[in-house]
Amino acid sequence: MPVRKSVKSESGASMSQYDQEVEKRLKALEEGAHAHKSNSGGSDEGLAKRVQIIEAVLRADASTNFDKISKKMGG
């Protein structure tokens, strides 16, 4: 019969192999989210270019009334 390793969580509770895998994935996701969270301060030329493209597409479609709506929104 295979021997199971007993793993404890940070709180001291026993964790199944599934729980361990979920915990591992969650930590990886959290680390990735924190790495991408720096959206304050500096200039982001890529973002500005994307906004310009979106505006151009919206302006090209007359049914969106982009200019009228942007003026209404303070833009």
FIMAR-636956 format. One record per residue: residue in one letter; residue number from 1; x, y negated, z of N, C-alpha, C in turn. Coordinates in nm, 2 decimals. Layout:
REM FIMAR-636956
@residuo A, num NUM, npx X, npy Y, npz Z, capx X, capy Y, capz Z, cpx X, cpy Y, cpz Z .
...
***
This chain:
REM FIMAR-636956
@residuo M, num 1, npx 0.08, npy 0.12, npz 0.00, capx 0.00, capy 0.00, capz 0.00, cpx 0.09, cpy -0.12, cpz 0.00 .
@residuo P, num 2, npx 0.06, npy -0.22, npz -0.09, capx 0.15, capy -0.34, capz -0.09, cpx 0.14, cpy -0.43, cpz 0.03 .
@residuo V, num 3, npx 0.25, npy -0.49, npz 0.07, capx 0.25, capy -0.57, capz 0.19, cpx 0.22, cpy -0.71, cpz 0.15 .
@residuo R, num 4, npx 0.13, npy -0.78, npz 0.22, capx 0.09, capy -0.92, capz 0.19, cpx 0.18, cpy -1.01, cpz 0.28 .
@residuo K, num 5, npx 0.22, npy -1.12, npz 0.22, capx 0.29, capy -1.22, capz 0.29, cpx 0.19, cpy -1.31, cpz 0.36 .
@residuo S, num 6, npx 0.21, npy -1.33, npz 0.49, capx 0.12, capy -1.42, capz 0.56, cpx 0.18, cpy -1.56, cpz 0.55 .
@residuo V, num 7, npx 0.10, npy -1.65, npz 0.48, capx 0.14, capy -1.79, capz 0.46, cpx 0.05, cpy -1.88, cpz 0.54 .
@residuo K, num 8, npx 0.10, npy -1.98, npz 0.61, capx 0.02, capy -2.07, capz 0.68, cpx 0.02, cpy -2.21, cpz 0.62 .
@residuo S, num 9, npx -0.09, npy -2.27, npz 0.63, capx -0.10, capy -2.41, capz 0.58, cpx -0.04, cpy -2.51, cpz 0.68 .
@residuo E, num 10, npx -0.04, npy -2.63, npz 0.64, capx 0.02, capy -2.73, capz 0.73, cpx -0.05, cpy -2.74, cpz 0.86 .
@residuo S, num 11, npx -0.18, npy -2.71, npz 0.86, capx -0.26, capy -2.71, capz 0.98, cpx -0.25, cpy -2.58, cpz 1.06 .
@residuo G, num 12, npx -0.18, npy -2.48, npz 1.01, capx -0.16, capy -2.35, capz 1.08, cpx -0.26, cpy -2.24, cpz 1.04 .
@residuo A, num 13, npx -0.35, npy -2.27, npz 0.95, capx -0.45, capy -2.17, capz 0.90, cpx -0.39, cpy -2.08, cpz 0.80 .
@residuo S, num 14, npx -0.43, npy -1.96, npz 0.80, capx -0.38, capy -1.86, capz 0.71, cpx -0.43, cpy -1.90, cpz 0.57 .
@residuo M, num 15, npx -0.35, npy -1.87, npz 0.46, capx -0.39, capy -1.91, capz 0.33, cpx -0.38, cpy -1.78, cpz 0.24 .
@residuo S, num 16, npx -0.48, npy -1.76, npz 0.16, capx -0.48, capy -1.65, capz 0.06, cpx -0.39, cpy -1.69, cpz -0.06 .
@residuo Q, num 17, npx -0.36, npy -1.60, npz -0.14, capx -0.27, capy -1.63, capz -0.26, cpx -0.34, cpy -1.73, cpz -0.35 .
@residuo Y, num 18, npx -0.48, npy -1.72, npz -0.36, capx -0.55, capy -1.82, capz -0.44, cpx -0.54, cpy -1.96, cpz -0.38 .
@residuo D, num 19, npx -0.55, npy -1.97, npz -0.24, capx -0.54, capy -2.09, capz -0.18, cpx -0.40, cpy -2.15, cpz -0.20 .
@residuo Q, num 20, npx -0.30, npy -2.07, npz -0.20, capx -0.16, capy -2.12, capz -0.22, cpx -0.15, cpy -2.18, cpz -0.36 .
@residuo E, num 21, npx -0.21, npy -2.11, npz -0.46, capx -0.20, capy -2.15, capz -0.60, cpx -0.27, cpy -2.29, cpz -0.61 .
@residuo V, num 22, npx -0.39, npy -2.30, npz -0.55, capx -0.47, capy -2.42, capz -0.56, cpx -0.39, cpy -2.53, cpz -0.49 .
@residuo E, num 23, npx -0.33, npy -2.51, npz -0.38, capx -0.25, capy -2.61, capz -0.31, cpx -0.14, cpy -2.66, cpz -0.39 .
@residuo K, num 24, npx -0.07, npy -2.56, npz -0.46, capx 0.04, capy -2.59, capz -0.54, cpx 0.00, cpy -2.68, cpz -0.66 .
@residuo R, num 25, npx -0.11, npy -2.65, npz -0.72, capx -0.16, capy -2.73, capz -0.84, cpx -0.20, cpy -2.87, cpz -0.79 .
@residuo L, num 26, npx -0.27, npy -2.88, npz -0.68, capx -0.31, capy -3.00, capz -0.62, cpx -0.20, cpy -3.10, cpz -0.60 .
@residuo K, num 27, npx -0.09, npy -3.04, npz -0.54, capx 0.03, capy -3.12, capz -0.51, cpx 0.09, cpy -3.17, cpz -0.64 .
@residuo A, num 28, npx 0.10, npy -3.09, npz -0.74, capx 0.15, capy -3.13, capz -0.87, cpx 0.07, cpy -3.24, cpz -0.93 .
@residuo L, num 29, npx -0.07, npy -3.23, npz -0.92, capx -0.15, capy -3.33, capz -0.98, cpx -0.14, cpy -3.47, cpz -0.90 .
@residuo E, num 30, npx -0.13, npy -3.46, npz -0.77, capx -0.11, capy -3.58, capz -0.69, cpx 0.02, cpy -3.65, cpz -0.72 .
@residuo E, num 31, npx 0.13, npy -3.57, npz -0.73, capx 0.26, capy -3.63, capz -0.77, cpx 0.25, cpy -3.70, cpz -0.90 .
@residuo G, num 32, npx 0.18, npy -3.63, npz -1.00, capx 0.17, capy -3.69, capz -1.13, cpx 0.09, cpy -3.82, cpz -1.13 .
@residuo A, num 33, npx -0.02, npy -3.82, npz -1.05, capx -0.10, capy -3.94, capz -1.03, cpx -0.03, cpy -4.05, cpz -0.97 .
@residuo H, num 34, npx 0.05, npy -4.03, npz -0.87, capx 0.13, capy -4.13, capz -0.81, cpx 0.24, cpy -4.19, cpz -0.90 .
@residuo A, num 35, npx 0.29, npy -4.10, npz -0.99, capx 0.39, capy -4.15, capz -1.08, cpx 0.34, cpy -4.24, cpz -1.19 .
@residuo H, num 36, npx 0.21, npy -4.23, npz -1.22, capx 0.14, capy -4.31, capz -1.32, cpx 0.07, cpy -4.43, cpz -1.26 .
@residuo K, num 37, npx 0.07, npy -4.45, npz -1.13, capx -0.01, capy -4.55, capz -1.07, cpx 0.05, cpy -4.69, cpz -1.07 .
@residuo S, num 38, npx 0.17, npy -4.71, npz -1.12, capx 0.23, capy -4.84, capz -1.12, cpx 0.17, cpy -4.93, cpz -1.24 .
@residuo N, num 39, npx 0.06, npy -5.00, npz -1.21, capx 0.00, capy -5.08, capz -1.31, cpx -0.01, cpy -5.23, cpz -1.26 .
@residuo S, num 40, npx 0.08, npy -5.27, npz -1.19, capx 0.08, capy -5.41, capz -1.14, cpx 0.21, cpy -5.48, cpz -1.17 .
@residuo G, num 41, npx 0.20, npy -5.61, npz -1.19, capx 0.32, capy -5.69, capz -1.21, cpx 0.36, cpy -5.70, cpz -1.35 .
@residuo G, num 42, npx 0.45, npy -5.62, npz -1.40, capx 0.52, capy -5.64, capz -1.53, cpx 0.43, cpy -5.64, cpz -1.65 .
@residuo S, num 43, npx 0.49, npy -5.68, npz -1.76, capx 0.41, capy -5.68, capz -1.89, cpx 0.41, cpy -5.55, cpz -1.95 .
@residuo D, num 44, npx 0.30, npy -5.51, npz -2.01, capx 0.29, capy -5.38, capz -2.08, cpx 0.25, cpy -5.41, cpz -2.22 .
@residuo E, num 45, npx 0.36, npy -5.41, npz -2.31, capx 0.34, capy -5.45, capz -2.45, cpx 0.25, cpy -5.34, cpz -2.52 .
@residuo G, num 46, npx 0.27, npy -5.22, npz -2.48, capx 0.19, capy -5.11, capz -2.54, cpx 0.04, cpy -5.13, cpz -2.51 .
@residuo L, num 47, npx 0.01, npy -5.17, npz -2.39, capx -0.13, capy -5.19, capz -2.35, cpx -0.19, cpy -5.31, cpz -2.43 .
@residuo A, num 48, npx -0.11, npy -5.42, npz -2.44, capx -0.16, capy -5.54, capz -2.51, cpx -0.18, cpy -5.50, cpz -2.66 .
@residuo K, num 49, npx -0.10, npy -5.42, npz -2.72, capx -0.12, capy -5.38, capz -2.85, cpx -0.25, cpy -5.30, cpz -2.87 .
@residuo R, num 50, npx -0.27, npy -5.21, npz -2.77, capx -0.39, capy -5.13, capz -2.78, cpx -0.52, cpy -5.22, cpz -2.77 .
@residuo V, num 51, npx -0.51, npy -5.31, npz -2.68, capx -0.63, capy -5.41, capz -2.67, cpx -0.65, cpy -5.48, cpz -2.80 .
@residuo Q, num 52, npx -0.54, npy -5.53, npz -2.86, capx -0.56, capy -5.60, capz -2.99, cpx -0.62, cpy -5.51, cpz -3.10 .
@residuo I, num 53, npx -0.58, npy -5.38, npz -3.10, capx -0.64, capy -5.29, capz -3.19, cpx -0.79, cpy -5.27, cpz -3.17 .
@residuo I, num 54, npx -0.82, npy -5.25, npz -3.04, capx -0.96, capy -5.23, capz -3.01, cpx -1.05, cpy -5.35, cpz -3.04 .
@residuo E, num 55, npx -0.99, npy -5.47, npz -3.02, capx -1.06, capy -5.60, capz -3.05, cpx -1.08, cpy -5.60, cpz -3.20 .
@residuo A, num 56, npx -0.98, npy -5.57, npz -3.28, capx -0.99, capy -5.58, capz -3.43, cpx -1.09, cpy -5.48, cpz -3.48 .
@residuo V, num 57, npx -1.10, npy -5.36, npz -3.42, capx -1.20, capy -5.27, capz -3.46, cpx -1.34, cpy -5.32, cpz -3.43 .
@residuo L, num 58, npx -1.36, npy -5.37, npz -3.31, capx -1.49, capy -5.42, capz -3.27, cpx -1.53, cpy -5.54, cpz -3.36 .
@residuo R, num 59, npx -1.44, npy -5.63, npz -3.39, capx -1.47, capy -5.74, capz -3.47, cpx -1.51, cpy -5.70, cpz -3.61 .
@residuo A, num 60, npx -1.45, npy -5.60, npz -3.66, capx -1.47, capy -5.55, capz -3.80, cpx -1.62, cpy -5.50, cpz -3.81 .
@residuo D, num 61, npx -1.68, npy -5.45, npz -3.71, capx -1.81, capy -5.39, capz -3.71, cpx -1.91, cpy -5.50, cpz -3.67 .
@residuo A, num 62, npx -1.98, npy -5.56, npz -3.76, capx -2.07, capy -5.67, capz -3.74, cpx -2.18, cpy -5.63, cpz -3.64 .
@residuo S, num 63, npx -2.22, npy -5.51, npz -3.63, capx -2.33, capy -5.47, capz -3.54, cpx -2.29, cpy -5.48, cpz -3.39 .
@residuo T, num 64, npx -2.16, npy -5.49, npz -3.36, capx -2.12, capy -5.50, capz -3.22, cpx -2.14, cpy -5.64, cpz -3.17 .
@residuo N, num 65, npx -2.14, npy -5.74, npz -3.25, capx -2.15, capy -5.88, capz -3.21, cpx -2.04, cpy -5.91, cpz -3.11 .
@residuo F, num 66, npx -1.92, npy -5.87, npz -3.14, capx -1.81, capy -5.88, capz -3.04, cpx -1.78, cpy -6.02, cpz -3.00 .
@residuo D, num 67, npx -1.78, npy -6.11, npz -3.09, capx -1.75, capy -6.25, capz -3.06, cpx -1.85, cpy -6.31, cpz -2.97 .
@residuo K, num 68, npx -1.98, npy -6.29, npz -3.00, capx -2.09, capy -6.34, capz -2.91, cpx -2.08, cpy -6.28, cpz -2.77 .
@residuo I, num 69, npx -2.06, npy -6.15, npz -2.76, capx -2.06, capy -6.08, capz -2.63, cpx -1.93, cpy -6.13, cpz -2.56 .
@residuo S, num 70, npx -1.82, npy -6.14, npz -2.62, capx -1.70, capy -6.18, capz -2.55, cpx -1.71, cpy -6.32, cpz -2.50 .
@residuo K, num 71, npx -1.78, npy -6.41, npz -2.57, capx -1.80, capy -6.55, capz -2.52, cpx -1.89, cpy -6.55, cpz -2.40 .
@residuo K, num 72, npx -1.99, npy -6.46, npz -2.41, capx -2.09, capy -6.45, capz -2.30, cpx -2.02, cpy -6.39, cpz -2.17 .
@residuo M, num 73, npx -1.92, npy -6.31, npz -2.19, capx -1.85, capy -6.25, capz -2.07, cpx -1.73, cpy -6.34, cpz -2.03 .
@residuo G, num 74, npx -1.71, npy -6.45, npz -2.09, capx -1.61, capy -6.55, capz -2.05, cpx -1.48, cpy -6.53, cpz -2.12 .
@residuo G, num 75, npx -1.48, npy -6.46, npz -2.23, capx -1.35, capy -6.43, capz -2.31, cpx -1.33, cpy -6.52, cpz -2.43 .
***
